């Protein structure tokens, strides 16, 4: 750590970088991303201190010399504490650590460390490299901690396991106190055979994986200050076309269903919902090319596009039977065939514009075997539909929530596939996960650009749900799914 045991510890003050101070005739206004805060015009020294805080960290003692000015400044800073960045270190010219609020509800209060209780990093804290500093964030914290020097980063590493405050140097104790105050580090609540930390046994937190909780907090609003929403952060750079170009020239045109036949023969929506989500019987049916053509046409085809009619425009959008955020439609469909009447076995990419399949591989045994295991089947499925995501179709436009939107699009598409296959009397089973390495290798993809996100077994359903017995208690019309299946079949 920088400095000796006797070195003083300096506290510096500044505003967030997005805060703008505006002086008017009747007072001042602090403008920020969250709100505008007005205050009466302060005294000259207080106004100067606020002005300097907009330029970077300052020591208030260098500006404020009178007690009355100090009290006036404290009152103002108490109101705008969620806009104030606190920096600390042994060098007044270069801070060691800074604590920045990332929510208008953020409150930073340092408290003395309990001498007899070990402390460690929170299991929810993450440390990431920034442009100039290392930064720490946690889904449980409303602050961001910036580590400006190697000494602070080294302390974070040392807190990977519990350590008593008495084992830390004075400078390290200052840093540790900041980390505890922000929730980046935690102190044990009791010590028996070993240190025990509340976050390890918290009934609310025990169900959360740290990555899942961070993903949840950063893809929703309220607990961060990252750019969020349709910001078009990439402009038109690296944007993929609305329709993925065909893979080669070997293709098979798929049959198309007829509208009048569909509306004449389709079962009622309520029957489809009950049968699809109520546990279809464990049946097997070898699908045909007509089945596959109808299923994909009803769920995945491009109905229309904006921009270039051939779908090559990067910033164009399309209209398809299932919903997609911003009409971006980054989900791709690949079909692996083991046994499908009228369609040779192999791996195909579906072209939703021309409604045809392009052959990309002769065999997809790894994909089929993984699907068999995932769906708990005795044999590989006749047909596997693999859904992949072209991530940049959404990330070029949306900031902070693009992958969350991908997952929502996948859910909408999977539900559409399940409902239509049920309406067709075609056994199907949705798969919950995908081996991204296997799908990338078989489909010839770079998983960082386009990756498997879901799948659907067609021609075999998953294991049948148990009949009503002593472990299953009917509540609200539990017989409807069976009645719906009888109606459809």
N, C-alpha and C positions, 0 to 999 in steps of 0.2 A: 504494500500500500504506500501511497505517496505521503511524505511528511513523517515526523517523528512523534513519539508519544506526547511530547510537550507542545506540538504545533497547534495553534488555534484552529477552530473550525468555523468557517465563514458560511453565513446564510445569505443567499442571493435571491432576488425577486425579479420576475418579469411576467409579461402577459403572453398568452398563447400567440403563435405567429399569425393567426388569422384575426386577431383583435386589432381594431382600428380606433384610435382616440380622436374625437372631434370636439373642439372647443367652440362654443356658441356664446352669444351675448348674455344669455340667461343661465348658462351652466355648461356642462360637458356631457357628451354621449360616448359610451363605450359600445362599439358595434362588434358583434361576433356572429358566428354561424348559427347560434341558437337564439339570440335575442339582442335587443338594444337596451342598455341600461343608462338611465339619465340620473344626473346628480347635480346639486347646486355647484356653482363655480367655487372651487376650493381656493385656499391661500396660494401664494406664489410658489412656496417651496413644495407644497403638496402637488400642485399642478406640474411642476418640473419633475418630481419623482414619478408621477404617472406617465409623463411624456417619455422619460428615459426607459421606463419598464416596457414600453412598446418597441424599443430599439434592441433590447437584450437584457441579460441579468445584471442587476446592480445591487450594491450594498446600500440599504436605506440610510444607514448612519452617515454615508458620505453626502447625502442630500438634505436629510431632515436634522435640524439642530435644536429645535424647540419642542418641549413636551406637548404644547397645544397642537402643533403641526403633526406630531407623531400620533396623537389621539385621533385627529381628524382623518389622517391617512388610514389608520386601523379601522375606523368605521366604514370607510369606502371599500377597503379590501375585504372586509367581512361580507359585504353585500355581493361583491363580484369574485368571491373566493374560487368559484368554478372556472374562472378565466385566468387564474394566476398559476404560473409555473414556479415551483420552489426548487432552487438549486443549492447544492452543498458541496463543500470541499475545503481542503487546507490551503488552497491558493485562491485568493479573491479574483484573480484574473482568468482562472480556468477551473470550472466546476468539475467535480468528480462524478456527481450523480444529479439527475434532475427528475422531478416528479411532475408530470403534466396531467391535468384533468382531461378526461375524454367524454364526459357527460355533464349536463347542467346540474346533476344531483351529486356530483363528486364533492367530498369533504375530506381534507387531509389534516389529520391531527396526529402528531408524534407523541408517543407515551414512553416512559422508561421501560426498559426490558426487565423482566423478572430474572433476577440473578441466578436462581436455582433451577430454572427451567430451560432445557435445551431448545434450540431453534433450528429450523431447516427450511429449505425452499418448499413452497407449496407444490403439491403434485399437479396442480392445474396451471402453474406458471410456465410460460414459454419464453425463450430468449432467441431473438432473431437479429441478424446483421442489418443495419440500416446504411444510409449513404455515408454518414459521418460517424455514427455511434452504434453501439449495440442497444437494442430496445427490448424491454420485457413487457409482456401483456398477459392477462389472465381473464377468463370469462367471469370470474368472481370479483374482479376489481374494476373500479371506475376511473382508474389512473393508468397512465403509461409511464414506465420508469426508463429513463435513458442513462446508459452507462457510458461515460465519456472517456474513461481511461482504463488501461489494462488492469489496474489494481482493483477496480470495482468488479470487473468481469471475473477476476481470480477469486474474489470473495464469494461470488455466486457459485462458482465451482466448489468451493470449500463447504458451502452449505448444502451440498448434495446429500450429506448425512448429518444427523443431529450433532450440534456442538453447543457447549455452554457459553454464555456471553463473556464469562471471565477468561475464556481462551482467546478472545478477540482483542486486538489493539484498540485504542480509543477511536482511531479513524474508522476501523472496521465496525465498531459498535454503532457509530453514527450511520453508516450505510445500512447496517442490519436493522436499525430502528426505522429507517425509511422504508425498507422492504416489508417489514412487519406492518407498518402503518398503512401500506397500500395493499396488503394481502398477498404480496409476492412471496413472502416468507411467513411462516407460522411458528408460534411457540407452543411447546407441549403444555397440555392442561394438567397432566399428572405424570409422575414417574414411579413405576413399580419395578418390575424386572427390567423394563426398558421404557424409553420415552413414549408416551401416548399422545397422539394429536387428534383433536376433535374432528378434523376434516376426513380422517380415515374411517370414522365410525358414524359420521353424520347420516341420519336416515334419509335425508334428501339427496346428499351428494353421492352416497354409496352406489346409486344406480347409474351414475354418469361416468362414462369414459372421458378423460380430459380432452381428447381430440373431438369427441362428439359434442361436448359442452361448448368448446371453443367455436366449432362449426355453427352450432345453433346461435350463439350470441353474436357472431360476426356476419351471419346471413340474415339477421333481423335488425331492426332499429332499436335504439334505446340505450345500449351499453357500449358504444364505441363512437369514434368520430371519423371513421374511414369514409372516403367518397363512396356513395351508395346510389344505386339505381341506374337509370339510362343516361350515363355520362358520355358514352361514345369515346371512351378513353383511347382506343386504338385508331380512331378515325376510320379511314378506309384501308388501313394497312393490315395485311395478312388476313383479310376477311375471305372466307370461303364462299363459293357460289351457293345460291339457295337450293339448287339441285346438284348433287354430286355427279361429276362426269361419269359416263359408262366405263366399266372395267373391261376393256378389250372390245372385240367385235362378235364373239360367239354368244348369241342370245337366243332365248326361247320366248316367244310371245305367249302371254297368259290369256286364258279365256276371260271374258267379262260377263258379269251377271246382267240380267235384264230387270229394270226398275219395276215394271208391272208384276213380274213374277215374285220379286222380293216382297212387295207390299201385300201381295195376295197370300203368300205362304208363311211369312214370318209370324212366330208366336207373339202374344202380347208382351210388352216390356216388363210387366210385373212378373210374368212367368220366367222370362229370361233372367231377371235379377235374382229371383229365388233359386233357380237352378244353378246359376253361375256361382253364387256365393253361399249356397246351402249345402254343397258337397255333392258333386256329380257322381254317378255310380262308377265303379272301377271297371270300365269297359275298354275295348280295343277296337279301333277301326282304321284300316289302312286308307289314308286319304288319297284323293286323286288330284290330278292337275287342275280339274275343274273346281274342286274344293279350295285348293290353295289360291287359285286365281280369284275366286269370289271373296275369300277371306281378306286377301291383301287389297283388292279393289275397294271393298267396303270400308276398310280401316286406314289404309296407308297411301292411297293414290293422291296425286296432286290434282286438285280440282281447277285451280287457276293460279297464275303468278302475276305479280306486278313487275314492271320493268321488262327485261328481255323475255320474249315468249319461250325461248328454249331453256330458261332457268339458269343461264350462265352469269347473270349479273350478281355481283357480290352483295350489294346492298338491297337487292330485291327481297320481297317476301312472297310467301305462297299460302294457299288456302287448302287445307286437307281435312279429312273427317274428324280428326281428334284435335284438341286444343294444344297450342304451343305459345309460350311467352313471346309477345311481340311478333307473332306469326313468323318466327325465325326458322323453326323446324330443322333442328340439327340432328334429329334421330334418323339413323340409317337402319335398313332391314337386310339381314343376310339369312339365307335359307340353306340349311344342311339337310340333305335328303339321304335317307337309308332305304326307304321303301315307299314310293309314291306312284300310283298308277298313272302312266302316261308321262312321267318325268324321270329321266335317268338319275341315278345316285350321283352325288357330288355336292359341291359348295357353290352357292350362287349369291350374287348381289342383286337386290331388287331395285329396278329403275321405276320410281313412282310417276315419272312424267310419261313414259311410253308404256307403262304397265307390262314390263317384261323382265326376265331374269337373265343376268350375264354370268356365265360360268367362270369361276375364279380358281377352283381347285377340284381335283378328281375325288379326293377323299376328305372326310372330316371326322375320322374316328375318335380323335381326342375330344372334340366338342360333343359328340354324341354320348360318349362314355361319361363325361362330366355331367351332362344333362340327366343321364340315367341315375347316377348317384344322387344328384340334387333332388330329383323328383321321386326317389325311392322306388324305382321301377325294376322289374325282374329282367327286362331286356331293353336294349337301346330304343329310343323313340323312332317311329317312322320318319318324322319330320321335326326338325328343330328350327325355330325362328329365333335368331340372335339379334338383339337390339344394341346398336352402338351409338355413341354420341360424338358428333363433330363439335368439339367444345368451343371453337372460335366463332361458330355461328351465333353464340350468345355472348361470349366474353368480349367481343369487339364492341358490343353495345352496352352491356350491363356490367357494373362494377360492384363487387362485394357479394352479389347474390347469383352470379351466373351459374355456378354449379348447383346451387339449390334449385334454380329454375330447370336445369337439366333433369334433376330427379323428379320434379313435378311433372314435366313433360313425359318422362318415362312412365310415371304412374298413370297418367291419362291415356297414353297409348296402350299400355298393358291392359287396362280396364276395357278399352275399346276392343282389343283383340279377344279378351275373355268373353265379353258379352256377345260379340258377333259369332264366335265359334260355338257358343252355347245355343244361340238362335238357329244355327245351322245343324245342330245335333252332332257336332264334331267334337269328340273328346279333346280336352286341352288342359294343360297344367302350367301355370305361371311359375317361373323360377325366380328365386329371391336374390341370387348373386351370380357373378360371372368371374371366371378365372381370366384376368385381363392379359396375362402372359400367353396363355393357350390361345385365346381368341385372336390376339394380335398376331401370333405366329401363323395360325391357320388362315386367317383372313388377309394376311399381308399388310398389317397396319403398324403405324407407330403409335403406341398406346398413349403417348402424351398429346397426340393430335386427335386421334379417334380411338375410342376404347369401348369394349363391351360393358354394358350397364344393366342388362336384363335379358330374359329369354322366355320362350313359351314352347313347351312340348306340344306337338300336334299329333293326334292319332292315338294317344294314350293319356288317361287322366292319372293324377296322383292317387295314392292309397285312399280307399273309400273311408268316409267318416263313420264312426261307430254308430250302430243303431241305438235307439233310446234304451238304456238299461239303468242299473242302479247307480252308475257314475254319471249319467247324463239326464238332466231333469228338464222336461219340456216346460217352457214358460209362456211364450206368445206365439201361438200357431206354428209350432215346430214341425207340423206335418206339411206345411206349404211347399217346401223344397221337393219332397217326394211327389206331391201332386203336380208340381211344375214340370218335373222330369217326365212324368207320365204323359203330360200334355204335349211336351216337345217331342218325345220319342215315339 
